[in-house]
Amino acid sequence: MSLSFVDANKVTYLKRAEAEQESAGAELSATVAGILSDVRARGDAALTDYSKRFDAIDIDHFEVKPEEKIAAVEALDAQTRRDTQFAIEQVRRFAQAQLDTLKPLELETLPGVHLGHRHIPISTVGCYVPGGRYPLLSAPIMSLVPATVAGCRTIVACLPPGAHESMVAISHLAGAHRIFRIGGAQAIAAMAYGTESVPGVDKIMGPGNAFVNEAKRQVFGTVGIDALAGPSEIFTIADDSANPRVLAADLLAQAEHDPRTRPGLATTSERVARETIAEVEKQLQSLSSREIAGEAWRRRGDVVVCEDEETLIAFADFMATEHLQIQTCNAQALLPRLTNYGSAFIGENASVVFSDKCCGTNHTLPTMAAARYTGGLWVGTYLKTCTHQWIEPDGIQAIAPSAIRQSLTERMEGHARAAALRLYPERTDDILSGNLEEVVRNA
């Protein structure tokens, strides 16, 4: 990316990410299109075939039965269950607080003209729960709990057949009404189009791999989607007060997600930058996930020295990162000056790991600079804000003349007639017989 919004003369890279290699976009797109078409045509039979082909599992039923949900919950060890319930409660509490800020609206903008809106839960939603290289126990919590708070009538969860049983348990505890062992692009197809077993949904949420992402892109329009998620990102902006050991630990914590994770640091202190680079290399030696985290750091890591605080802020907004950590002596004061980020972590104590797991804010966030135009998953993702209006007789007098004139100027006689019938009900026959303009002239 070009530093088009940042003075490049004020930015020095001590470490720069490799350029992304061209992906097999056309091949991936064609493969996913074939899966979507097949599931749409053959339903459960196609899902069975893909489970054998991609997951090496011969499934006799896709939906998790009630007794299987109970068994999965009972199989959780006591501490995991307590931690799960803690995370669910924190996410629920914050989502409910968000919902409480969304009020219905009703106002009279002119005498007799009443306008308003309502926040209506989406009826049926589907949440994709990724498998991945780790059993991300927080993933179903982040997608499902806000749906329950929003009041969605039917909440469907799909997770890969090989996913750990704890994921079934947590999906159940987090509020999924129906849970299916279906993964990949075929799961997105099943939720988008419906099959004999899986109900079609109105909107699909949740991150996944490249096949899931491409499937969501292709079904958009048939159903709604939350966003298209890329590999995870973290960028920390820091000054001379930041602790390089903490900075390095936070970068590596995110880097262990995936070899394509993008970890980065921008700082006004060259000393902090160089010490953080050294500390990352040191910490990698004892990190059990060093193979993944190390590759992400080597290939995708950025370390940038900015000349001053203004450049630091401009660079952060240019990056528009998924996770933005602010580790400066004036972290709280900097936040209002920043505009492009998925979620902000203010001060040294606010590590991304707390949001990833259990503090209450959602960890499903925009990547690939999408933070320039959207925020992350939240309770509002599961709501439709729908307007309404009602007009009293004096309101007709206030708005109909303008509506008629605009419609005639646009040569949309049908519109003009519909407005005129309300304004001049005694002239209905003249209006509908082609004499509308005469009626308006003589009004």
Secondary structure, DSSP 4 states (H G I P E B T S, - for coil): ---TTS-GGGEEEEE-PPPPPPP-HHHHHHHHHHHHHHHHHHTHHHHHHHHHHHH----S-SBPPHHHHHHHHHHS-HHHHHHHHHHHHHHHHHHHHHHHT---EEEEEETTEEEEEEEEE-SEEEEE---TTTT-THHHHHHHHHHHHHT-SEEEEEE-TTS-HHHHHHHHHHT-SEEEE--HHHHHHHHHH--SSSPP-SEEE----HHHHHHHHHHBTTBEES----S-EEEEEE-TTS-HHHHHHHHHHHHTT-TT-EEEEEES-HHHHHHHHHHHHHHHTT-TTHHHHHHHHHHH-EEEEESSHHHHHHHHHHHT-SEEEEESTTHHHHGGG----SEEEESTT--HHHHHHTSSS------TTGGGT-----GGGGEEEEEEEEE-HHHHHHHHHHHHHHHHHTT-HHHHHHHHHHH-GGGHHHHHTT-HHHHHHT-
